[in-house]
Amino acid sequence: MTKRLGGIYAAYVVFGVIFFGPVLFMLWSSLRNNVDITGSLFNLASPLTLENFTGLFERFDFARYIGNSFVVAGGSTLLGLVLGAPAAYVIVRRKLAALGFLTLLARMAPGVLFVLPLFVLSIRVGGPDSLAVNYTLLIVAHLIITLPLCIWLLVPFFEEIPASIEESTLIDGANGWQRFTRIALPLALPGLSVALTLSFVFSWNYFLFALALANEQTLPLTVIAFNFIGQGSNDFGGLMAASTLISAPALLLTIFAQRWLVRGITGGAVK
Amino acid sequence: MTKPTSASGAAKRAPGAGAPPRRGRRVDPIARGIWPFALPAVVVTAVLVLAPIAYTIWLSVSDRQADGTNAGFLGFANYTEMFADSEFWNALKVTVFLFAVCLIVETLLGLALGYVMSLDVPGRRIFQGMMLIPAITASVAVGLVWLLIMDPSLGAANQILAKVGVDPVVWLGDPDIAPWSIALVDIWQWTPFMALIIAAGIRSLPEEPFEAAAIDGASGWRTAWNVGLPLLRPVLTVAMLLRTVDLVRFFDTIYIMTQGGPVNATNTLNVYGYNTGFVDNEPSYAATLQIALLVLVVLIAGVFTWFRQRAAR
């Protein structure tokens, strides 16, 4: 038995180095200076520094980019929940599996397909010039990510609510909306928090829409990091610090909400 | 508290219970009058998903200029142009290449990792958490890290190769190597995702067939091949379908790392479509490429679903 256990842990180490190694490399590089990053991968004793992070905030309006990411991911997530929760409830109670088809289409269509029309729309409504219009467009565009995800994540939570609990309120004459807001919604609260965190991270990570739609003032973290590449930046430490900041929500999520994450990224392939 | 609830539930159902069950139509009392709640989401989804598709179809059969004017209906000229466009065929080739290489490696490696992840040993959850990170890290961060790892002169990969006496590799600058490098990044990012689904599948398998095989004295590998794999097929199909849909519209890490280069060696259909629209400023032709891609994705997903349903029967 111990021999078998030893074999499994040996496999853990091999797979760990392959799949977690690059993540560690990113975190570690974000704390090293450029000479060490490019000079000596094997010098584990090189000094650590926070300069890569402070440098980002000194040289760029980085607080603003982080704020933009929060506005877009947060806004699209809240909208996704507000629209998605009642829809998920209806899907469960009316057994409308067919409605899932639209959602499926949103999942399968390539993101670029949405960008072209959104870009044309953006020009028509003055997106490039107006801050408010631009934020609104970005939030609405990210709904393409968050709304299907919220619905999809909430359905099983509503399914778990026994019909009998709601049936009992029929006697009190509660109408559908009251049953939804007073009974179903509070009982589905854990689901709401799951959908909130997951769709926040997925929306935070998504970069294509903002790449085409954002203007100088509304750029989120992901796009500004992408622009660094275009400028041929050799500040590897700064790039890794930026990557670390971008990855922060995902890393936190893995630590604190792993169980739900599994469901969120496997998209129903596993129960 | 629970008792009266279930009692009244039973009472409500009582009238229908004696009669022969009628199919469909009759709506559960608690489901009455709630359908309007779904209306906002349906309308928003329809507008957000169907309208762009409809508009893109219109773009693809009309002649929108770079300056934003549209010269009107064009028929299928863009589509005939596409079939005569050698870059379209190259993009299709690149897409199929990446799809095939990534799917095969991710499935095989995913089976191995998935098996390891399915075993109940102390520390399993921590290991699983670590394996999850590549899949949920933003593509931009993944791309940046791998750009640094694959940097031709200073990158970590070549530093490691130098240690073992291998000449430096031009990971992303050589048209013959770049597609493999891109495949490597995708395999890194998504194999654990495959493994996660497979691990969950393995953990939900019934034990009896394996016990029977053990009694028959079958070896571990034979059992895995003859008993485990067939039982695992439905889960495996779903995992491969999810990866397929993503691989056919492969965009993110490619666009971040190579933008389709060098000399179009990593120019997938999706990257080609994006560059045509936003770099070359040819919106109508870009739309045509996107519609072609959508058709391809839906076709492949359809074939997969068909196989799955046939297998389920």
Boltz contact constraints between the chains, C-beta under 6 A:
constraints:
  - contact:
      token1: [A, 8]
      token2: [B, 119]
      max_distance: 6.0
  - contact:
      token1: [A, 8]
      token2: [B, 121]
      max_distance: 6.0
  - contact:
      token1: [A, 11]
      token2: [B, 116]
      max_distance: 6.0
  - contact:
      token1: [A, 12]
      token2: [B, 127]
      max_distance: 6.0
  - contact:
      token1: [A, 15]
      token2: [B, 113]
      max_distance: 6.0
  - contact:
      token1: [A, 19]
      token2: [B, 131]
      max_distance: 6.0
  - contact:
      token1: [A, 19]
      token2: [B, 134]
      max_distance: 6.0
  - contact:
      token1: [A, 19]
      token2: [B, 192]
      max_distance: 6.0
  - contact:
      token1: [A, 20]
      token2: [B, 130]
      max_distance: 6.0
  - contact:
      token1: [A, 22]
      token2: [B, 145]
      max_distance: 6.0
  - contact:
      token1: [A, 23]
      token2: [B, 133]
      max_distance: 6.0
  - contact:
      token1: [A, 26]
      token2: [B, 145]
      max_distance: 6.0
  - contact:
      token1: [A, 38]
      token2: [B, 154]
      max_distance: 6.0
  - contact:
      token1: [A, 41]
      token2: [B, 156]
      max_distance: 6.0
  - contact:
      token1: [A, 41]
      token2: [B, 159]
      max_distance: 6.0
  - contact:
      token1: [A, 83]
      token2: [B, 40]
      max_distance: 6.0
  - contact:
      token1: [A, 83]
      token2: [B, 41]
      max_distance: 6.0
  - contact:
      token1: [A, 83]
      token2: [B, 44]
      max_distance: 6.0
  - contact:
      token1: [A, 84]
      token2: [B, 41]
      max_distance: 6.0
  - contact:
      token1: [A, 86]
      token2: [B, 37]
      max_distance: 6.0
  - contact:
      token1: [A, 87]
      token2: [B, 38]
      max_distance: 6.0
  - contact:
      token1: [A, 87]
      token2: [B, 41]
      max_distance: 6.0
  - contact:
      token1: [A, 90]
      token2: [B, 34]
      max_distance: 6.0
  - contact:
      token1: [A, 90]
      token2: [B, 35]
      max_distance: 6.0
  - contact:
      token1: [A, 90]
      token2: [B, 37]
      max_distance: 6.0
  - contact:
      token1: [A, 90]
      token2: [B, 38]
      max_distance: 6.0
  - contact:
      token1: [A, 93]
      token2: [B, 31]
      max_distance: 6.0
  - contact:
      token1: [A, 94]
      token2: [B, 31]
      max_distance: 6.0
  - contact:
      token1: [A, 102]
      token2: [B, 45]
      max_distance: 6.0
  - contact:
      token1: [A, 105]
      token2: [B, 49]
      max_distance: 6.0
  - contact:
      token1: [A, 106]
      token2: [B, 49]
      max_distance: 6.0
  - contact:
      token1: [A, 108]
      token2: [B, 245]
      max_distance: 6.0
  - contact:
      token1: [A, 108]
      token2: [B, 297]
      max_distance: 6.0
  - contact:
      token1: [A, 108]
      token2: [B, 301]
      max_distance: 6.0
  - contact:
      token1: [A, 109]
      token2: [B, 294]
      max_distance: 6.0
  - contact:
      token1: [A, 110]
      token2: [B, 249]
      max_distance: 6.0
  - contact:
      token1: [A, 110]
      token2: [B, 270]
      max_distance: 6.0
  - contact:
      token1: [A, 110]
      token2: [B, 293]
      max_distance: 6.0
  - contact:
      token1: [A, 112]
      token2: [B, 270]
      max_distance: 6.0
  - contact:
      token1: [A, 112]
      token2: [B, 273]
      max_distance: 6.0
  - contact:
      token1: [A, 112]
      token2: [B, 274]
      max_distance: 6.0
  - contact:
      token1: [A, 112]
      token2: [B, 290]
      max_distance: 6.0
  - contact:
      token1: [A, 113]
      token2: [B, 56]
      max_distance: 6.0
  - contact:
      token1: [A, 113]
      token2: [B, 290]
      max_distance: 6.0
  - contact:
      token1: [A, 114]
      token2: [B, 52]
      max_distance: 6.0
  - contact:
      token1: [A, 116]
      token2: [B, 277]
      max_distance: 6.0
  - contact:
      token1: [A, 116]
      token2: [B, 287]
      max_distance: 6.0
  - contact:
      token1: [A, 117]
      token2: [B, 52]
      max_distance: 6.0
  - contact:
      token1: [A, 117]
      token2: [B, 55]
      max_distance: 6.0
  - contact:
      token1: [A, 144]
      token2: [B, 48]
      max_distance: 6.0
  - contact:
      token1: [A, 163]
      token2: [B, 30]
      max_distance: 6.0
  - contact:
      token1: [A, 164]
      token2: [B, 5]
      max_distance: 6.0
  - contact:
      token1: [A, 164]
      token2: [B, 6]
      max_distance: 6.0
  - contact:
      token1: [A, 164]
      token2: [B, 9]
      max_distance: 6.0
  - contact:
      token1: [A, 166]
      token2: [B, 30]
      max_distance: 6.0
  - contact:
      token1: [A, 167]
      token2: [B, 9]
      max_distance: 6.0
  - contact:
      token1: [A, 167]
      token2: [B, 12]
      max_distance: 6.0
  - contact:
      token1: [A, 167]
      token2: [B, 30]
      max_distance: 6.0
  - contact:
      token1: [A, 168]
      token2: [B, 5]
      max_distance: 6.0
  - contact:
      token1: [A, 168]
      token2: [B, 8]
      max_distance: 6.0
  - contact:
      token1: [A, 170]
      token2: [B, 29]
      max_distance: 6.0
  - contact:
      token1: [A, 176]
      token2: [B, 33]
      max_distance: 6.0
  - contact:
      token1: [A, 176]
      token2: [B, 34]
      max_distance: 6.0
  - contact:
      token1: [A, 205]
      token2: [B, 138]
      max_distance: 6.0
  - contact:
      token1: [A, 207]
      token2: [B, 140]
      max_distance: 6.0
  - contact:
      token1: [A, 222]
      token2: [B, 138]
      max_distance: 6.0
  - contact:
      token1: [A, 222]
      token2: [B, 140]
      max_distance: 6.0
  - contact:
      token1: [A, 225]
      token2: [B, 140]
      max_distance: 6.0
  - contact:
      token1: [A, 226]
      token2: [B, 140]
      max_distance: 6.0
  - contact:
      token1: [A, 236]
      token2: [B, 148]
      max_distance: 6.0
  - contact:
      token1: [A, 239]
      token2: [B, 144]
      max_distance: 6.0
  - contact:
      token1: [A, 243]
      token2: [B, 141]
      max_distance: 6.0
  - contact:
      token1: [A, 243]
      token2: [B, 144]
      max_distance: 6.0
  - contact:
      token1: [A, 243]
      token2: [B, 145]
      max_distance: 6.0
  - contact:
      token1: [A, 246]
      token2: [B, 138]
      max_distance: 6.0
  - contact:
      token1: [A, 246]
      token2: [B, 140]
      max_distance: 6.0
  - contact:
      token1: [A, 246]
      token2: [B, 141]
      max_distance: 6.0
  - contact:
      token1: [A, 247]
      token2: [B, 137]
      max_distance: 6.0
  - contact:
      token1: [A, 247]
      token2: [B, 141]
      max_distance: 6.0
  - contact:
      token1: [A, 250]
      token2: [B, 136]
      max_distance: 6.0
  - contact:
      token1: [A, 250]
      token2: [B, 137]
      max_distance: 6.0
  - contact:
      token1: [A, 254]
      token2: [B, 129]
      max_distance: 6.0
  - contact:
      token1: [A, 254]
      token2: [B, 132]
      max_distance: 6.0
  - contact:
      token1: [A, 254]
      token2: [B, 133]
      max_distance: 6.0
  - contact:
      token1: [A, 258]
      token2: [B, 129]
      max_distance: 6.0
  - contact:
      token1: [A, 265]
      token2: [B, 135]
      max_distance: 6.0
  - contact:
      token1: [A, 266]
      token2: [B, 197]
      max_distance: 6.0
  - contact:
      token1: [A, 269]
      token2: [B, 197]
      max_distance: 6.0
  - contact:
      token1: [A, 269]
      token2: [B, 238]
      max_distance: 6.0
  - contact:
      token1: [A, 269]
      token2: [B, 239]
      max_distance: 6.0
  - contact:
      token1: [A, 270]
      token2: [B, 197]
      max_distance: 6.0
  - contact:
      token1: [A, 270]
      token2: [B, 200]
      max_distance: 6.0
